[in-house]
Amino acid sequence: MLGGHQPQLRPNYPFPKAFIPGHTTNDSIKAGDDGVGDEEDKKEKILHREIERQRRKEMNTLYA
């Protein structure tokens, strides 16, 4: 052994957590999830979906 160092047997980063269906991989997203904002989130998703649909329609029209 050179300099008294031992080889590192473990990586110096944490191993990934096991996948659990229905759980998010980003703990910060669901940390305060108590079901209060679900209706608002649903409305935001619907609005975003409609805006994106209009954008795609416009792009198709311009392409044609």
Contacts in CASP RR format, 6 or more apart in sequence:
PFRMAT RR
TARGET T0000
AUTHOR 0000-0000-0000
METHOD contacts of the structure
MODEL  1
MLGGHQPQLRPNYPFPKAFIPGHTTNDSIKAGDDGVGDEEDKKEKILHRE
IERQRRKEMNTLYA
17 25 0 8 1.000
19 25 0 8 1.000
23 30 0 8 1.000
24 30 0 8 1.000
END
